Amino acid sequence: MSLSAFPFAAALRRIWPFFGLLLSLLTAETVLAQDGSLLSSAPSTGLLSPGSATRGDVFGPGPGGAPAAPGSLTLPNAISPNVMPMVPAGQVALMLSAKFGKDQPPIGGGLTWRVYASKANASGDFRLVKEDSSPAPTLVLPPGSYIVHVGFGLATLVKPVTLRGPTVREEFDLPAGGLRLEGRVGDVRIPPGQISFDVYKGSQFEPGDRRPIAERVTTGSVVVVPEGIYYIVSNYGDANSVVRSDIRVQAGKLTDITVTHRAAAITLKLVGDKGGEALANTAWSVLTPGGDVIKESIGAFPRVILAEGEYRAIARNEGKVYEREFKVVTGVDGDIEVKAR
C-alpha cells in the first residue's frame, strides 16, 4: 500500500496507441497517482518521509524539519515568480504550473516536469526535449507539438501541448492527496521498525489479483496517490498479525490512517525450571490449534509478534521435543516458558 517510477520513454513505447488517440483529441489526460503532501521541493516517486529514505525516492522533512500537521496538506502560500528568460526570435515561452485541483493553490515544489517530442523516433522512443524541477518553470522551445509530463510522487499527468505565438500558459490539475500511516495496539503506537504497509489501488473486496503500488511503507511516511479508493495491508512483525483496511483519498488533503492490530509480542524460552535460564540452540515452531505453522526460528529466546488467539509452541533441543499450549491477549506482551522435561 515498491514505489518505483518507470522510465517514461519506455512507458510511452508500451502505450503509444493511447497517445495516438491522446494527440488526436488534444483534450485527454492520464493521471496515475498516489496521495500527496508537499513537505519539500525534491522530486519524488511516491513517498514523503519525515525521516530517512527507506525505499525509492523519498521527500525529506518540511520547513524547519517538521512533518506536516495531521489533517493538513503542507503547501507554500505562493510560488516565487520565475525570472522570464530571454525568448529568441522564432521561439515560444511555455509557462507551466500545477495544482491539486481546481480550487487548490499552485503546488510550490516537489514537481518534475518533462517535455517530449510528440512523435517517436525510429527506435520507438520519444525524445526528451526539456526537464525541469521548478514548481512553475518557463521553458523556451521551438514552435510545434510536444507531450508534457508532470510528476509529483506517484501522481503523474500527461497531455499534449501545441506551441504557437510568443507565450503559451499551461496549468495541470493533479487530483492527488496525501496518505500518512501508523499502527497501534490499543492506545500504544507501534514503533516504526516493527510495522510496514502495502498500498493497493481499489477496494480489497474487488475481484482479481493486484500488485501493490507502494510496498513496505514505513510509519510516518506520506504516500502520494490520486484521489480515489485504496486498501492498506498492514504487517505488524513477520508472523500473522496482518490487518486490511479500505480508505478513501481526497484531492489536496492529507489523510492520516491509524491501523489497529490485535496482537502482542511474545518471547519464547526453553527452561529447565520455571524462571530458569533459557537453553541455547533451540529450534522453535509456533502452530495454530489446527496444526498450521505460523513461525519458525532458532535461538535461546526468540521474539515473535502474534495475532490474538491460541497457539502451541514446540521446542527442539539436543534431539528432544517439548511443547506447550499458550494464549495471546492483545497488548499483553510477555514470556512463554516451555519446560525441558
Number of C-alpha atoms within 10 A of each C-alpha: 24 17 26 17 15 9 8 15 15 12 13 16 15 11 10 16 10 13 22 13 12 18 18 11 11 14 11 14 15 15 20 16 27 34 32 37 34 30 25 24 18 19 19 25 28 32 34 34 26 20 17 12 15 13 17 16 19 25 28 23 18 19 12 6 12 12 22 23 10 12 13 14 19 23 20 16 10 10 16 10 9 12 8 12 10 9 14 12 8 11 18 21 24 21 17 19 21 24 19 25 17 13 9 14 16 22 27 22 21 23 25 21 22 17 22 21 18 20 17 15 10 7 7 14 18 23 14 16 13 14 16 15 17 20 22 22 19 21 19 19 18 14 16 13 16 21 21 23 19 25 25 31 35 26 28 26 21 20 20 23 20 13 19 16 10 15 15 16 12 12 12 21 20 28 28 32 30 33 29 26 22 22 27 18 17 13 9 10 14 18 13 14 10 14 21 21 25 21 27 20 22 16 16 18 8 9 7 6 6 11 12 18 20 26 19 19 26 26 23 20 25 32 34 30 35 27 25 19 16 21 20 24 21 25 21 31 20 15 16 16 18 20 17 15 16 16 16 15 24 20 23 28 22 27 25 18 15 14 22 20 22 19 25 22 20 18 16 23 27 30 18 15 13 10 11 12 13 20 15 14 14 20 18 25 17 24 18 15 12 8 10 12 15 16 17 15 15 14 16 19 22 16 16 20 20 29 24 18 14 14 22 19 22 20 22 17 15 8 5 9 14 15 19 14 15 13 12 21 16 16 18 12 15 14 14 18 22 22 18 18 11
